């Protein structure tokens, strides 16, 4: 029967700037294998790593008092805004190509008075982790770096892949047939995000377990040069929702004003002719 397993990796200490994640995760993996031989890292395993420990190790901390400036610095465009009792919530496109609230800058699971930015280049971070752990353990694994996002038409949040290395991110079923023999035309399963969500069930937000191991999906593991998670971002005409509410309102207003100006000019020209 098709199946996979996922478990949380315990024993990773609180991460601070400059920590060697390959060493710390590697030590935790060895300790886990010593306590349970079945958890020994194998070819085809996938490590799912919470972006927060990557950001901490890479020194992406900023004072909480500078959070708004950090949001502005990491914003490419504002997609939507909403006023709430605590201020204005902004949904923005980040430098990493992600659409996230507050540019993904978080104040949970960090010391008091600190805010945490996303890793500058999550795909690069994933490749470094993947390469280091492959070398240490001599096995071919994949790495996914995750962060929590909301969805425009769904309540709550879930985890998605914001960085990845060493694995296929999608299962492209276009051209195949479904179980009833009908051709599939648009189905592309984003397995990286599905794995991210599954891993969060054992990592969680309050357990202090920032890494999970997924086993049974070795068919997805490939070379380190495989496209990273940024390749999952829709761009240009492929992005059917590229205009947020603020942008759509502004563009609609500008178009209406231009149309009114054209009508006035046409009317004025006709009056002169008369």
Secondary structure, DSSP 8 states (H G I E B T S, - for coil): ----EEEE--------TT--HHHHHHHHHHHHHHH-GGGS--TT-EEEEEHHHHHHHTT-EEEGGGHHHHHHHTEEEEEEEEEETTEEEEEEEETTS-EEEGGG-B-SSS-TTEEE---TTHHHHHHHHHHHHHHHHT---EEEEEEEEEETTEEEEEEEEEEEESB---EE-TTSB-TTS-B-SS-EE-HHHHHHHHHHHHHTTTS---EEEEES-GGGB--TTS--GGGGS--GGG-TT-S-HHHHHHHHHHHHHHHHHHHHHHHHHHHHH-
